[in-house]
Amino acid sequence: MSLQFEFTKPEIKNTFDWQLIQEINVLNEDNTIIAKAEIELITLNKHRDALKSYTLIDEQDGSTDWELPLNLYFKGQNLTANLCEKLSIKPDIKKAKTHILLEAISVLPSYQKKGVAKLLLEAIAEHYPKAQSLTVLTMPLNLFVDAEACENETSKNYYQELNLQNDKTTREQLSAFFNHCGFLEYQVDEALLNEPLSFDLFITTPEKLITL
């Protein structure tokens, strides 16, 4: 199976030049999109750390998928020392650090269970080898993606072909997949939450995805 990984040009999500969004498409031999990932990248530095960045994003958007990560397991522009140790990385208080949030990842039904999603994750890691972390919230795609709401016609057609209304993927299956791919599950203290989470938090580094 010959695959191409196509990275679209990163775009500023709203107004901050340190908060970008990007799509990655996987194309087969016929140049048909058979898998897709959507990521968000933020770059933190010692002058605008995780908490300051979260405050700015929250004031602008009112909500963000970065809320838990930035408030739970960051210190300055780095992951906490404990997480850095578990992931075998060294904190750096001098250099800015880029962190990736995997917003969505999917594979067309006819290409599932063939290792395509894992190859897509590896392609992202190879494209951003200097990113310090990659986080994912394991919520099934059919709970937050509406194909009809896609502004891009190509994406709309792709998500329609996924047949999301009949997708039976569970939270447990997603967690098992990311665990298999080398992600570390972050256990959230329920005492910190107003209500139980509808997803699990997983985190890894580009190096671990490439070398696994």
C-alpha positions, -999 to 999 in steps of 0.1 A, spaced: 0 0 0 16 33 -12 5 63 8 12 100 7 10 123 37 -1 158 28 3 186 53 -18 217 47 -3 251 55 -7 259 92 -32 287 98 -36 310 128 -67 297 146 -81 331 157 -58 360 164 -27 346 182 3 338 160 13 312 185 -19 292 182 -21 274 148 -44 247 132 -35 223 105 -49 193 86 -30 163 75 -45 141 47 -34 106 38 -38 98 1 -38 65 -16 -24 56 -51 -55 73 -67 -49 105 -48 -80 99 -28 -81 109 9 -84 78 30 -75 92 64 -73 126 80 -60 143 111 -67 178 125 -42 192 149 -37 224 169 -3 237 178 6 262 205 40 276 213 47 286 249 77 305 263 90 318 296 72 351 292 38 335 282 36 302 300 8 276 300 -15 294 324 -11 328 308 -17 312 274 -48 295 286 -62 327 301 -57 345 268 -74 317 248 -102 314 272 -109 351 272 -110 350 234 -129 317 228 -148 311 260 -138 274 258 -109 254 245 -98 217 244 -65 230 259 -82 238 292 -73 205 311 -38 201 296 -27 236 303 -41 237 338 -32 202 349 2 190 336 22 221 325 47 242 344 59 272 325 64 264 289 72 227 297 53 197 309 56 191 346 89 176 358 70 144 367 56 140 332 89 149 316 106 121 336 79 96 326 83 106 289 121 107 291 124 143 281 142 172 297 125 205 307 140 236 291 134 269 309 151 290 281 137 279 248 101 282 236 82 249 234 56 238 209 29 214 220 4 196 198 -33 187 204 -47 160 182 -82 173 176 -94 145 153 -80 114 136 -100 91 113 -96 64 86 -122 54 60 -139 21 68 -123 2 40 -88 11 52 -93 6 89 -73 -21 109 -45 -18 84 -21 4 104 -30 36 86 -38 56 118 -6 46 134 14 56 102 -5 90 103 6 96 139 42 87 130 40 112 101 29 140 124 57 131 148 83 131 120 70 165 107 73 180 142 102 163 158 110 193 181 75 195 196 77 186 233 43 169 235 13 155 217 -20 153 236 -53 136 226 -87 136 242 -103 102 234 -138 112 224 -155 93 195 -156 114 163 -194 111 159 -199 131 191 -182 163 179 -179 162 141 -208 171 118 -200 165 81 -226 189 69 -211 217 89 -177 214 72 -169 246 52 -144 228 30 -161 206 4 -133 181 3 -135 176 41 -173 175 39 -172 147 13 -146 128 33 -165 129 66 -197 120 48 -180 89 36 -170 80 72 -208 75 78 -203 88 114 -240 84 123 -234 46 123 -199 47 138 -199 24 169 -163 33 181 -163 35 219 -142 55 243 -126 23 255 -116 12 220 -100 46 214 -81 44 247 -68 9 238 -56 22 204 -37 52 218 -22 30 246 -11 6 219 5 35 200 27 44 229 6 72 245 7 76 283 -27 80 300 -29 110 323 -51 102 353 -72 132 362 -80 137 399 -118 136 400 -118 159 430 -107 186 406 -137 181 383 -173 195 385 -185 163 367 -169 131 353 -150 135 320 -166 120 288 -131 112 275 -96 101 286 -65 122 283 -34 106 266 0 122 260 32 113 243 62 128 225 72 127 188 102 106 196 82 79 213 58 77 183 87 74 159 108 49 178 80 26 191 
